Amino acid sequence: MALFDKEKLVKIKGRKEPAKKHTIMIVDDEETALRSLESLLVEEYQVITAKDGQEALNTINTIEHPGDISVIMADQLMPHLTGIQLFEGV
Protein backbone atom coordinates (compact mmCIF):
# COMPACT_ATOMS: atom_id res chain seq x y z
CA MET A 1 0.00 0.00 0.00
CA ALA A 2 1.60 3.24 -1.13
CA LEU A 3 0.60 6.33 0.79
CA PHE A 4 2.20 8.81 -1.61
CA ASP A 5 4.03 8.75 -4.90
CA LYS A 6 7.63 9.84 -4.21
CA GLU A 7 8.19 11.19 -7.73
CA LYS A 8 5.12 13.43 -7.54
CA LEU A 9 6.15 14.64 -4.09
CA VAL A 10 9.62 15.58 -5.36
CA LYS A 11 8.15 17.48 -8.32
CA ILE A 12 5.70 19.33 -6.11
CA LYS A 13 8.35 20.44 -3.65
CA GLY A 14 10.88 21.69 -6.19
CA ARG A 15 13.15 23.10 -3.50
CA LYS A 16 16.69 22.53 -2.40
CA GLU A 17 17.53 20.39 0.59
CA PRO A 18 17.96 22.42 3.78
CA ALA A 19 21.40 22.68 5.35
CA LYS A 20 20.23 20.78 8.44
CA LYS A 21 17.59 18.11 8.12
CA HIS A 22 14.78 18.16 10.66
CA THR A 23 14.39 15.00 12.72
CA ILE A 24 11.11 13.10 12.66
CA MET A 25 10.29 10.18 14.94
CA ILE A 26 7.80 7.62 13.64
CA VAL A 27 6.23 5.25 16.16
CA ASP A 28 4.06 2.37 14.96
CA ASP A 29 3.75 -1.30 15.89
CA GLU A 30 2.79 -2.20 12.32
CA GLU A 31 6.05 -2.82 10.45
CA THR A 32 4.55 -2.05 7.03
CA ALA A 33 3.27 1.37 8.10
CA LEU A 34 6.53 2.16 9.88
CA ARG A 35 8.71 1.29 6.86
CA SER A 36 6.37 3.01 4.38
CA LEU A 37 6.50 6.30 6.25
CA GLU A 38 10.23 5.97 6.79
CA SER A 39 10.91 5.39 3.09
CA LEU A 40 8.75 8.38 2.19
CA LEU A 41 10.52 10.76 4.57
CA VAL A 42 14.13 9.56 4.77
CA GLU A 43 15.36 11.52 1.75
CA GLU A 44 14.33 14.87 3.23
CA TYR A 45 14.50 14.26 6.97
CA GLN A 46 16.53 12.48 9.61
CA VAL A 47 14.17 9.67 10.62
CA ILE A 48 14.09 7.79 13.93
CA THR A 49 11.73 4.81 14.21
CA ALA A 50 10.31 2.91 17.15
CA LYS A 51 8.05 -0.15 17.20
CA ASP A 52 6.00 0.92 20.22
CA GLY A 53 5.56 3.77 22.66
CA GLN A 54 7.93 2.36 25.27
CA GLU A 55 10.74 1.96 22.71
CA ALA A 56 10.13 5.55 21.56
CA LEU A 57 10.26 6.88 25.12
CA ASN A 58 13.46 4.92 25.81
CA THR A 59 15.03 6.31 22.64
CA ILE A 60 14.03 9.87 23.51
CA ASN A 61 15.52 9.47 26.97
CA THR A 62 18.81 8.05 25.70
CA ILE A 63 19.67 10.11 22.60
CA GLU A 64 22.14 12.95 23.04
CA HIS A 65 19.84 15.77 21.86
CA PRO A 66 16.18 14.79 22.23
CA GLY A 67 15.16 18.40 21.61
CA ASP A 68 16.35 17.99 18.02
CA ILE A 69 13.25 15.88 17.27
CA SER A 70 10.99 18.27 15.38
CA VAL A 71 7.95 16.00 15.00
CA ILE A 72 6.77 12.75 16.55
CA MET A 73 4.18 10.78 14.57
CA ALA A 74 2.70 8.02 16.71
CA ASP A 75 0.04 5.38 16.23
CA GLN A 76 -2.62 5.44 18.95
CA LEU A 77 -3.12 1.72 19.57
CA MET A 78 0.21 0.05 20.36
CA PRO A 79 1.47 -2.42 22.92
CA HIS A 80 3.22 -1.16 26.09
CA LEU A 81 2.31 2.54 25.67
CA THR A 82 -0.36 4.11 23.48
CA GLY A 83 0.40 7.22 21.47
CA ILE A 84 -1.31 9.38 24.11
CA GLN A 85 0.65 7.74 26.94
CA LEU A 86 3.86 8.33 24.98
CA PHE A 87 3.10 12.04 24.64
CA GLU A 88 2.19 12.27 28.33
CA GLY A 89 5.57 10.74 29.18
CA VAL A 90 7.64 13.00 26.90
C-alpha positions as CSV (number, residue, x, y, z in Angstrom):
1,M,0.0,0.0,0.0
2,A,1.6,3.2,-1.1
3,L,0.6,6.3,0.8
4,F,2.2,8.8,-1.6
5,D,4.0,8.8,-4.9
6,K,7.6,9.8,-4.2
7,E,8.2,11.2,-7.7
8,K,5.1,13.4,-7.5
9,L,6.2,14.6,-4.1
10,V,9.6,15.6,-5.4
11,K,8.2,17.5,-8.3
12,I,5.7,19.3,-6.1
13,K,8.4,20.4,-3.6
14,G,10.9,21.7,-6.2
15,R,13.1,23.1,-3.5
16,K,16.7,22.5,-2.4
17,E,17.5,20.4,0.6
18,P,18.0,22.4,3.8
19,A,21.4,22.7,5.3
20,K,20.2,20.8,8.4
21,K,17.6,18.1,8.1
22,H,14.8,18.2,10.7
23,T,14.4,15.0,12.7
24,I,11.1,13.1,12.7
25,M,10.3,10.2,14.9
26,I,7.8,7.6,13.6
27,V,6.2,5.2,16.2
28,D,4.1,2.4,15.0
29,D,3.8,-1.3,15.9
30,E,2.8,-2.2,12.3
31,E,6.1,-2.8,10.4
32,T,4.5,-2.0,7.0
33,A,3.3,1.4,8.1
34,L,6.5,2.2,9.9
35,R,8.7,1.3,6.9
36,S,6.4,3.0,4.4
37,L,6.5,6.3,6.2
38,E,10.2,6.0,6.8
39,S,10.9,5.4,3.1
40,L,8.8,8.4,2.2
41,L,10.5,10.8,4.6
42,V,14.1,9.6,4.8
43,E,15.4,11.5,1.8
44,E,14.3,14.9,3.2
45,Y,14.5,14.3,7.0
46,Q,16.5,12.5,9.6
47,V,14.2,9.7,10.6
48,I,14.1,7.8,13.9
49,T,11.7,4.8,14.2
50,A,10.3,2.9,17.1
51,K,8.1,-0.2,17.2
52,D,6.0,0.9,20.2
53,G,5.6,3.8,22.7
54,Q,7.9,2.4,25.3
55,E,10.7,2.0,22.7
56,A,10.1,5.5,21.6
57,L,10.3,6.9,25.1
58,N,13.5,4.9,25.8
59,T,15.0,6.3,22.6
60,I,14.0,9.9,23.5
61,N,15.5,9.5,27.0
62,T,18.8,8.1,25.7
63,I,19.7,10.1,22.6
64,E,22.1,12.9,23.0
65,H,19.8,15.8,21.9
66,P,16.2,14.8,22.2
67,G,15.2,18.4,21.6
68,D,16.4,18.0,18.0
69,I,13.2,15.9,17.3
70,S,11.0,18.3,15.4
71,V,7.9,16.0,15.0
72,I,6.8,12.7,16.6
73,M,4.2,10.8,14.6
74,A,2.7,8.0,16.7
75,D,0.0,5.4,16.2
76,Q,-2.6,5.4,18.9
77,L,-3.1,1.7,19.6
78,M,0.2,0.0,20.4
79,P,1.5,-2.4,22.9
80,H,3.2,-1.2,26.1
81,L,2.3,2.5,25.7
82,T,-0.4,4.1,23.5
83,G,0.4,7.2,21.5
84,I,-1.3,9.4,24.1
85,Q,0.7,7.7,26.9
86,L,3.9,8.3,25.0
87,F,3.1,12.0,24.6
88,E,2.2,12.3,28.3
89,G,5.6,10.7,29.2
90,V,7.6,13.0,26.9
